Amino acid sequence: MADSHGPRPPLEPRTDHVEPIYIYHPVRKGPFLSLGRRQKVFESGEERLGIRHWFILDACLVIAGKGFLSSTPESTGRVDLEENGFLTARRYWFFLSDGAAHLDYPVCNNFLEWTPLARQEVAPRWLAIDEPDRPTTNPPLESSFSDISLVVRYTDGYCAISGLNEELRACHLVPQACADWYACHGIYRHFAHGEDYLNITSGPGARPVDDVRQILTLESGLHECTDRPSFVIAPSPPSDKYVCYFFTKRPIGLAEDYHMRTAKIPSRIQGYALFARFAWAMIQVALSLPSCETPVKRRSAEDYDAEDGPDWSPTIGGTHATDGVVEPSSTGDSWVEANVENLDAGFGVQTESSHSDANHHNDDSFSNTHDECSEHDLPSVNPFREREWKMTPSEIQRFKDAKKGLRPFSSFVYDAL
């Protein structure tokens, strides 16, 4: 600093250069995944923005199954690109490996209905962190997450991404809101040391989801950002590093400082836990496809560029969104994409004032489990209203508690309902 006694100049606004990428279903009328391209690459002497091929393939693996991308609505346009290469186009179509038999495949957009992959089905790049020569730490024996959180934050001492040592939060990779799902599927059995580690580390009141092998220390701003979700911690092949990977298609100032920033991951963290977080994030941002009660004619590439798009109202949580429909883009974007972008902007962005998130919850019994894991359904909240009000899972649960007679907020909050 030139003058340590004078005021320092203000920081410039953070910029985030990002362009969308849409992954289309080969039969249905719209995309089922929309992410952001941020990495600068050069093609034919021209600078473009791209996203790793493997990142999209892994996202599609979680949401739909194992398959490949095509640059056209036909499988014959299969993308000829190594997995570490960059996708720079705006649209791609995803086909299952046995696509001839399963063109009209389903997609998963509810994490609690997702069946976790076997460890051997997960790409080795995610599990490389579990190498046997990597040092491990002795786990805490505390009996509640509050105590475990204190130990983890004290042990780590700083945020794994920013390096800050204040406002630290203990972040579950599989969120606390999915505690019952985590226990039901025995996610800890997919870890390198399986169930043996858990059996010797849990205090009498600890839950499986509080396994320290899937709890990472982040500063509060990044904690909230990853719970929106906006980024994941992902491998960065061909290197052996794990990085902060921003995938959302909306511009985020934090991405300028932290996108592709190497994370300092504690030795206790499991690669499968990082993959499970990635799966949760991808399913959270997956788009609902329209129902197909009658056979749908497959469309050509020209249909996706037509000004007059299909009569499709995208769904959010099973409820059709009819408000905020925009006209076709003057730049030639399809009606479908215009509506997807409008919905993302209108309902998918949480307010900066939201303090609660998928990991922060005081009620250990909270879980939106499906029928396989629970005999009793919790009171429901209108899913469209949840997204419209930008409610986080813990906020939603508080309203569910209110229906049971528990009122943690002032009465005027409930009067607004």
C-alpha positions in Angstrom: 0.0 0.0 0.0 1.4 3.4 -1.0 -0.1 5.2 2.0 -1.0 3.1 5.0 -2.6 6.0 6.8 -5.0 7.2 4.1 -8.2 5.6 3.0 -7.9 2.8 0.5 -9.8 3.0 -2.8 -13.2 1.3 -3.1 -13.3 -2.1 -4.6 -14.6 -2.4 -8.1 -17.9 -4.3 -8.7 -17.3 -8.0 -9.3 -18.1 -9.3 -12.7 -19.0 -12.7 -13.8 -18.9 -13.6 -17.5 -21.2 -16.5 -18.1 -23.3 -17.9 -20.9 -26.0 -20.7 -20.6 -25.9 -24.2 -21.8 -29.1 -26.2 -22.3 -29.4 -30.0 -22.3 -32.4 -31.1 -24.2 -34.5 -34.3 -24.0 -34.6 -36.0 -27.5 -38.4 -36.6 -27.3 -39.9 -34.1 -24.9 -40.4 -30.4 -25.6 -37.7 -28.7 -23.6 -34.4 -28.8 -21.8 -34.1 -30.7 -18.5 -30.9 -29.0 -17.4 -29.5 -25.5 -17.7 -26.1 -24.6 -16.4 -23.5 -21.8 -17.0 -20.4 -21.8 -19.2 -17.6 -19.7 -17.6 -14.2 -21.0 -18.7 -12.5 -19.1 -21.5 -11.4 -21.3 -24.4 -10.2 -20.6 -27.9 -11.8 -22.2 -31.0 -10.6 -21.3 -34.4 -8.9 -18.2 -33.0 -12.1 -17.0 -31.3 -12.5 -16.7 -27.6 -15.6 -18.6 -26.3 -17.0 -19.7 -22.9 -17.1 -23.4 -22.2 -17.9 -26.0 -19.5 -16.1 -29.3 -19.0 -17.6 -32.2 -21.0 -17.3 -34.6 -18.1 -19.2 -32.1 -15.8 -22.3 -32.2 -18.0 -22.0 -36.0 -18.5 -21.8 -36.6 -14.7 -24.8 -34.2 -14.2 -26.8 -36.2 -16.8 -25.7 -39.5 -15.2 -27.3 -38.3 -12.0 -30.5 -36.9 -13.5 -31.2 -39.4 -16.3 -28.6 -42.1 -16.6 -25.4 -43.0 -18.4 -25.3 -41.7 -21.9 -23.8 -39.2 -24.4 -24.3 -35.8 -25.8 -25.3 -34.9 -29.4 -25.0 -31.6 -31.1 -28.3 -32.3 -32.9 -31.7 -33.8 -32.0 -30.5 -37.1 -33.6 -28.1 -39.5 -31.9 -26.0 -39.5 -35.0 -24.7 -36.1 -34.0 -22.8 -37.5 -31.1 -20.2 -35.1 -29.7 -16.7 -36.2 -30.6 -14.9 -34.6 -27.7 -12.7 -36.0 -24.9 -14.2 -35.8 -21.4 -11.8 -33.1 -20.3 -12.6 -31.0 -23.3 -14.9 -28.0 -23.2 -18.5 -27.7 -24.5 -19.0 -24.3 -26.1 -22.3 -24.5 -27.9 -25.6 -23.3 -26.4 -27.6 -26.5 -26.9 -27.0 -30.2 -26.7 -29.2 -33.3 -26.7 -28.7 -36.1 -24.3 -29.2 -39.8 -25.2 -28.9 -42.8 -23.0 -26.2 -45.4 -24.0 -29.0 -47.8 -25.0 -30.9 -44.9 -26.5 -32.6 -46.9 -29.2 -34.6 -48.6 -26.5 -35.1 -45.7 -24.2 -35.5 -42.5 -26.2 -38.3 -41.2 -23.9 -36.4 -41.6 -20.6 -37.5 -40.1 -17.3 -35.5 -37.5 -15.4 -35.1 -37.0 -11.7 -35.8 -33.6 -10.2 -36.4 -34.7 -6.6 -33.3 -35.7 -4.6 -35.3 -37.7 -2.1 -36.5 -40.0 -4.9 -33.0 -40.5 -6.3 -31.3 -43.8 -5.8 -27.6 -43.2 -5.0 -25.1 -44.8 -7.4 -22.9 -47.7 -6.2 -19.4 -46.6 -5.5 -18.1 -48.5 -8.5 -20.5 -46.5 -10.7 -19.0 -43.2 -9.7 -16.2 -41.8 -12.0 -12.8 -42.3 -10.4 -12.1 -38.6 -10.6 -14.5 -38.0 -7.7 -13.0 -40.8 -5.5 -9.3 -40.0 -6.1 -9.3 -38.1 -2.8 -9.8 -41.4 -1.0 -6.4 -42.7 -1.8 -5.1 -45.0 1.0 -1.9 -43.1 1.6 -3.9 -39.9 2.4 -3.6 -39.1 6.1 -6.8 -39.3 8.2 -7.8 -37.6 11.4 -9.4 -39.0 14.5 -13.1 -38.3 14.4 -15.0 -36.6 17.3 -17.2 -38.6 19.6 -19.7 -35.8 20.3 -23.4 -36.8 20.6 -25.0 -33.9 18.8 -24.4 -31.9 15.6 -24.0 -28.7 17.6 -21.0 -30.2 19.5 -19.7 -31.9 16.3 -19.9 -28.5 14.5 -17.8 -26.8 17.2 -15.1 -29.5 17.0 -15.0 -29.4 13.2 -14.7 -25.6 13.0 -12.1 -25.5 15.7 -10.1 -28.3 14.1 -10.2 -26.8 10.6 -9.7 -23.2 11.7 -10.5 -21.6 8.3 -12.8 -21.9 5.3 -11.8 -24.6 2.9 -12.2 -22.2 -0.1 -11.6 -18.5 1.0 -9.1 -19.2 3.8 -11.1 -16.8 6.1 -11.1 -17.6 9.8 -14.3 -15.9 10.9 -18.0 -16.5 10.4 -17.3 -20.2 9.8 -20.1 -22.7 9.3 -20.1 -26.5 9.4 -21.6 -27.5 6.0 -23.1 -31.0 5.5 -22.4 -32.1 2.0 -25.6 -34.2 2.0 -27.8 -31.6 3.7 -29.3 -32.1 7.1 -32.7 -31.8 5.4 -32.0 -35.1 3.8 -31.0 -36.8 7.1 -33.6 -39.6 6.8 -32.7 -40.2 3.1 -29.1 -40.4 4.1 -29.7 -43.0 6.8 -32.3 -44.9 4.7 -29.8 -45.5 1.9 -26.8 -45.9 4.2 -24.7 -43.4 2.3 -21.8 -43.9 4.7 -21.5 -47.5 3.3 -20.2 -46.0 0.1 -17.3 -44.2 1.8 -13.8 -45.6 1.6 -14.0 -47.3 5.1 -17.7 -48.0 4.9 -19.7 -48.6 8.0 -16.8 -49.6 10.3 -15.7 -46.0 10.7 -19.2 -44.8 11.6 -19.6 -47.5 14.2 -16.7 -46.3 16.3 -17.2 -42.6 15.9 -20.8 -41.8 16.6 -21.9 -40.5 20.0 -25.1 -41.9 21.4 -27.3 -39.1 20.0 -25.5 -38.5 16.7 -27.2 -39.2 13.4 -25.6 -40.9 10.4 -25.8 -37.6 8.4 -23.5 -36.0 11.0 -20.6 -38.1 9.9 -17.6 -35.8 9.9 -16.4 -37.3 6.7 -19.1 -35.3 4.9 -18.9 -32.1 7.0 -16.9 -29.2 5.5 -16.0 -25.8 7.0 -17.1 -22.8 4.9 -17.4 -19.1 5.7 -21.0 -18.0 5.9 -21.3 -16.3 2.5 -19.9 -19.3 0.6 -22.1 -21.6 2.7 -25.2 -19.8 1.7 -24.0 -19.7 -1.9 -23.5 -23.4 -2.2 -26.9 -24.1 -0.6 -28.7 -22.1 -3.3 -27.0 -24.0 -5.0 -24.5 -22.1 -7.1 -21.3 -24.1 -6.9 -19.9 -27.5 -5.9 -16.4 -28.7 -4.9 -15.4 -30.9 -7.8 -12.3 -32.6 -9.2 -10.3 -30.8 -11.9 -8.7 -33.5 -14.1 -6.2 -34.1 -15.3 -4.7 -32.5 -12.1 -5.3 -34.1 -8.8 -6.8 -30.9 -7.3 -10.4 -30.3 -6.2 -11.8 -26.9 -6.9 -14.7 -24.6 -6.3 -16.8 -25.0 -9.5 -19.5 -22.4 -10.2 -22.1 -24.0 -12.4 -25.2 -21.7 -12.2 -26.0 -19.7 -15.3 -26.8 -16.5 -13.4 -24.0 -14.0 -12.9 -22.5 -14.2 -9.4 -19.8 -11.8 -8.2 -18.2 -14.5 -6.0 -17.3 -16.5 -9.1 -14.6 -13.9 -10.2 -12.6 -14.7 -7.0 -13.5 -18.4 -6.4 -14.4 -20.1 -9.6 -11.8 -22.9 -10.2 -10.1 -21.9 -7.0 -8.3 -24.9 -5.4 -10.0 -25.9 -2.2 -8.0 -27.1 0.9 -10.0 -30.1 1.7 -9.4 -31.8 5.1 -8.2 -35.3 5.0 -11.4 -36.7 6.6 -13.6 -35.7 3.6 -14.8 -38.5 1.4 -14.9 -38.3 -2.4 -18.3 -40.0 -2.5 -19.6 -37.3 -0.2 -18.4 -34.7 -2.7 -20.2 -36.6 -5.4 -23.4 -36.9 -3.4 -23.3 -33.1 -2.9 -22.8 -32.7 -6.7 -25.8 -35.0 -7.3 -28.0 -33.0 -4.9 -27.0 -29.8 -6.6 -27.7 -31.0 -10.1 -31.1 -32.5 -9.1 -32.0 -29.2 -7.4 -31.5 -27.2 -10.6 -32.9 -29.9 -12.9 -36.0 -28.7 -14.9 -39.3 -30.5 -15.0 -40.3 -31.9 -18.4 -43.9 -31.7 -19.7 -46.0 -34.8 -19.4 -46.3 -37.1 -22.4 -49.7 -38.7 -22.4 -49.6 -39.3 -26.1 -46.6 -40.1 -28.3 -44.6 -37.0 -29.1 -43.2 -36.4 -32.5 -39.4 -35.9 -32.4 -38.4 -32.4 -33.6 -35.7 -31.3 -35.9 -33.0 -28.7 -35.0 -35.0 -26.1 -36.9 -37.9 -26.5 -34.6 -35.8 -25.4 -31.6 -34.9 -22.1 -33.4 -38.4 -21.3 -34.5 -39.9 -18.1 -33.3 -43.2 -19.8 -32.4 -42.4 -22.3 -29.7 -44.5 -25.1 -28.4 -47.5 -24.5 -26.1 -45.7 -25.6 -22.9 -46.0 -24.0 -19.5 -42.9 -25.1 -17.5 -43.7 -26.7 -14.1 -42.2 -26.0 -10.8 -42.7 -28.6 -8.2 -45.6 -30.1 -10.1 -47.5 -26.7 -10.4 -47.7 -25.0 -13.8 -46.3 -21.5 -13.9 -48.5 -19.2 -16.0 -47.2 -15.9 -14.9 -44.3 -14.0 -16.3 -44.2 -15.6 -19.8 -42.0 -13.7 -22.1 -42.2 -13.2 -25.8 -39.8 -15.0 -28.2 -36.3 -13.6 -28.1 -35.4 -11.2 -30.9 -32.0 -12.9 -31.1 -33.5 -16.1 -32.3 -33.6 -18.0 -28.9 -36.5 -20.5 -28.7 -39.6 -19.8 -26.8 -38.8 -22.6 -24.4 -35.4 -21.2 -23.5 -36.9 -17.7 -23.0 -39.4 -19.1 -20.5 -36.8 -21.2 -18.8 -34.6 -18.2 -18.3 -37.5 -16.1 -17.1 -38.5 -18.8 -14.5 -34.9 -19.0 -13.4 -34.7 -15.3 -12.9 -38.1 -15.0 -11.3 -38.2 -17.9 -8.9 -34.8 -19.7 -8.7 -32.7 -17.0 -7.1 -32.8 -16.7 -3.3 -32.7 -13.3 -1.7 -29.5 -12.1 -0.1 -31.4 -11.7 3.2 -32.0 -15.5 3.5 -30.0 -16.8 6.4 -31.4 -20.3 6.5 -30.4 -23.1 4.1 -30.5 -26.8 3.5 -27.9 -27.5 6.1 -29.0 -25.2 8.9 -31.8 -26.8 10.9 -32.4 -27.3 14.6 -35.0 -30.1 14.4 -33.1 -33.3 13.9 -36.3 -35.1 12.9 -36.8 -32.9 9.8 -36.8 -34.8 6.5 -38.8 -34.8 3.3 -38.4 -38.5 3.0 -40.3 -40.6 0.4 -42.5 -43.6 1.1 -39.6 -46.1 1.3 -38.1 -44.4 4.3 -41.1 -43.1 6.2 -44.6 -44.2 7.1 -45.9 -40.7 7.8 -46.0 -37.7 5.4 -45.3 -34.3 6.8 -47.8 -31.5 6.2 -47.2 -30.0 2.7 -46.6 -26.5 1.6 -47.6 -25.2 -1.8 -44.4 -25.8 -3.8 -45.0 -23.0 -6.2 -45.4 -20.6 -3.3 -42.2 -22.0 -1.8 -40.2 -21.0 -4.8 -42.1 -17.7 -5.4 -41.3 -16.6 -1.8 -37.8 -17.9 -2.1 -38.1 -20.1 1.0 -35.2 -22.3 2.0 -35.8 -25.9 3.3 -35.4 -24.8 6.9 -37.8 -21.9 6.5 -40.3 -24.3 4.9 -40.0 -26.6 7.9 -40.8 -23.8 10.3 -44.1 -23.3 8.5 -44.7 -27.0 8.7 -44.1 -26.9 12.4 -46.6 -24.1 12.6 -49.2 -26.4 11.2 -48.5 -28.7 14.1 -49.0 -25.8 16.6 -45.4 -24.7 16.9 -45.0 -21.0 16.2 -41.4 -19.9 16.2 -42.2 -16.6 14.4 -44.4 -13.7 15.4 -48.1 -14.0 14.7 -48.1 -11.4 11.9 -46.0 -13.8 9.8 -48.6 -16.5 9.9 -51.4 -13.9 9.3 -49.7 -13.2 5.9 -50.4 -16.8 4.9 
